[in-house]
Amino acid sequence: MLELSRLSKRYGEVLALDKCTFRVERGRMLGFLGPNGAGKTTAMRSVFNLVRLDEGSVTWRGRPVGQSERLRFGYMPEQRGLYPKMKIGKQLTYLGRIHGMSAAEAGAAAERWLEELGLSDRIGDPLEKLSHGNQQRVQLAAALIHDPELLVLDEPFSGLDPFGVETMAEILRSRAAAGAAVVFSSHQLDMVEDLCQDVAIINRGRVVMGGEVRQLKMDSPYWVIEVEMRTADTERLSRLDAVVSVDFDGYRHRIVVRKGGDLSELVSRLDLGGDVRHFTFSAPSLSELFREAVMG
């Protein structure tokens, strides 16, 4: 288990981390979420001692993280961390050697991951000859080359086409299923909800919501009703006591209601006898939890 405990970091007048605390379990994926500038990258860089913390600790399996532990971790920075003019096969082999692999082991692993990522035909090309999305895949291969126990990925889905997103997601699922701890940051909240068992939402350097996604959704004080009706009734619905908000996209109403509120007037207003074509009742989405945590 990776645990970040009460991390604090200040850059002049800017408080980048403010007692930031969360943990990542082995065999699970955690989505690390927050608006731009919230402190995600600073927290992730601290795992690799790339940031000198003012306070706090980073531990792996209950012990302080040192160089030997970091050699068993995989890191994918948001900015390119590879050599643009070096051939990708040689580059991945070199990185594997740094992590303690033999030349034969590293070379075989490089070939395996490039094949897995659909880049086996580019093994002799320099990185700069690849598209942005393919460079992103090579960056993932560099993080995976040594079969790490922990993966820390900063915006790994950025710039990928739908096929690349699917490939990346499947690899992350397989690594977690094999027992690795996986944490990644992303602004694609629907994907995080689909992939991750756990989330940590950071705002202004402090984790403002965290835990198991399913439990966070069930613990929300709100329910969400989606209704497709023949007529638009947004204004009248929004005035009902139990209703928090109503959005209408021209096709469906999305109604957020308070748990425990009296929904009888709402049901009456919807006229379930004939006007409603579609009706669902569910917990809020991760996107709605995020908005509530950051803006509420």
Residue pairs with C-beta under 8 A, 6 or more apart in sequence:
1 23
1 24
1 25
1 26
1 60
1 61
1 62
1 181
2 23
2 24
2 47
2 58
2 59
2 60
2 150
2 181
2 183
3 22
3 23
3 24
3 58
3 59
3 60
3 62
4 20
4 21
4 22
4 23
4 43
4 46
4 47
4 56
4 57
4 58
5 21
5 56
5 57
5 58
5 59
6 19
6 20
6 21
6 55
6 56
6 57
7 17
7 19
7 20
7 21
7 43
7 46
7 53
7 55
7 56
7 57
7 58
8 15
8 17
8 18
8 19
8 20
8 53
8 54
8 55
8 56
8 205
9 15
9 16
9 17
9 39
9 42
9 46
9 51
9 52
9 53
9 54
9 205
10 16
10 54
15 204
15 205
16 39
16 42
16 205
17 39
17 42
17 43
17 46
17 53
17 56
17 205
17 206
18 39
18 204
18 205
18 206
19 55
19 56
19 206
20 39
20 43
20 56
20 202
20 205
20 206
20 207
21 207
22 30
22 32
22 200
22 207
22 210
24 30
24 150
24 181
24 182
24 183
24 198
25 181
25 198
26 149
26 179
26 180
26 181
27 176
27 177
27 179
27 180
27 181
28 176
28 181
28 182
28 196
28 197
28 198
29 172
29 173
29 176
29 182
29 183
29 184
29 195
29 196
29 197
29 198
30 181
30 182
30 183
30 184
30 196
30 197
30 198
30 199
30 200
31 183
31 184
31 185
31 186
31 192
31 193
31 195
31 196
31 198
31 199
31 200
31 213
32 40
32 43
32 44
32 183
32 184
32 185
32 186
32 199
32 200
32 202
33 40
33 185
33 186
33 187
33 189
33 192
33 199
33 200
33 201
33 202
33 290
34 40
34 185
34 201
34 202
34 203
34 294
35 203
35 294
38 202
38 203
38 204
38 205
39 202
39 204
39 205
39 206
40 154
40 185
40 202
41 78
41 154
41 185
42 51
42 205
43 202
44 75
44 152
44 154
44 183
44 185
45 51
45 77
46 53
46 56
46 58
47 58
47 65
47 70
47 73
47 75
47 150
47 152
48 70
48 73
48 75
48 152
49 65
49 70
57 64
58 64
58 65
59 65
60 69
60 150
63 69
71 99
71 100
71 146
72 99
72 146
72 148
72 149
72 150
73 148
73 149
73 150
73 151
73 152
74 143
74 144
74 145
74 146
74 148
74 150
74 151
74 152
75 81
75 143
75 152
75 153
76 139
76 140
76 142
76 143
76 151
76 152
76 153
76 154
76 156
77 139
77 154
78 154
78 155
78 158
78 185
80 127
80 135
80 139
81 139
81 142
82 91
82 127
82 135
82 138
82 139
82 142
83 91
83 127
84 126
84 127
84 128
85 126
85 127
85 128
86 94
86 126
86 127
87 123
87 124
87 125
87 126
88 114
88 119
88 122
88 123
88 124
88 125
88 126
88 127
88 130
88 138
88 141
89 107
89 110
89 111
89 114
89 123
89 124
91 127
91 138
91 142
92 106
92 109
92 110
92 113
92 114
92 138
92 141
92 142
92 145
93 103
93 106
93 107
93 110
94 106
95 106
95 142
95 145
95 146
96 105
96 106
96 107
96 109
96 110
96 145
96 146
97 103
97 106
99 145
99 146
100 146
101 109
101 145
101 146
106 145
109 145
109 146
109 147
110 123
110 141
110 145
111 120
111 123
113 141
113 144
113 145
114 120
114 122
114 123
114 138
114 141
116 171
117 137
117 138
117 140
117 141
117 167
117 171
118 137
118 167
119 130
119 134
119 137
119 138
119 141
122 129
122 130
122 134
127 135
127 138
130 138
132 159
133 159
133 160
133 161
133 164
136 156
136 158
136 159
136 160
136 164
137 160
137 164
137 167
137 168
139 156
140 153
140 156
140 168
140 171
143 151
143 153
144 151
144 171
144 175
148 180
149 179
149 180
149 181
150 180
150 181
150 182
150 183
151 172
151 175
151 180
151 181
151 182
151 183
151 184
152 183
152 184
153 172
153 182
153 183
153 184
153 185
154 184
154 185
155 184
155 185
155 186
155 187
156 168
156 172
156 184
156 186
157 165
157 168
157 169
157 186
157 188
157 191
160 168
165 191
169 191
169 194
169 195
172 182
172 184
172 195
173 195
175 182
176 182
186 192
189 285
189 286
189 287
189 290
190 285
190 286
190 287
192 199
192 286
193 213
193 285
193 286
193 287
196 213
197 212
197 213
197 214
198 210
198 211
198 212
198 213
199 209
199 210
199 211
199 213
199 216
199 286
200 207
200 209
200 210
201 207
201 208
201 209
201 210
201 289
201 290
201 293
201 294
202 208
203 293
203 294
208 293
208 294
209 216
209 289
209 293
213 286
216 289
217 283
217 284
217 285
217 286
217 289
218 283
220 259
220 283
220 284
220 288
220 289
220 292
221 258
221 259
222 244
222 256
222 257
222 258
222 259
222 284
222 288
223 256
223 257
223 258
223 259
223 281
223 282
223 283
223 284
224 254
224 255
224 256
224 257
224 281
224 282
224 283
224 284
224 285
224 288
225 253
225 254
225 255
225 256
225 257
225 266
225 279
225 280
225 281
226 252
226 253
226 254
226 255
226 278
226 279
226 280
226 282
227 252
227 253
227 255
227 270
227 276
227 278
227 279
228 251
228 252
228 253
228 276
228 277
228 278
228 279
229 253
229 270
229 275
229 276
229 277
230 275
230 277
231 275
232 248
232 253
233 253
233 269
234 246
234 247
234 248
234 253
236 269
237 243
237 246
237 253
237 255
237 266
237 269
238 245
238 246
240 265
240 266
240 269
241 261
241 262
241 265
242 257
242 258
242 261
242 262
242 263
242 265
242 266
243 255
243 256
243 257
243 266
244 256
244 257
244 258
245 255
245 256
246 253
246 254
246 255
246 256
247 253
247 254
248 254
252 278
255 266
256 284
256 288
257 263
257 266
270 276
270 279
272 279
284 292
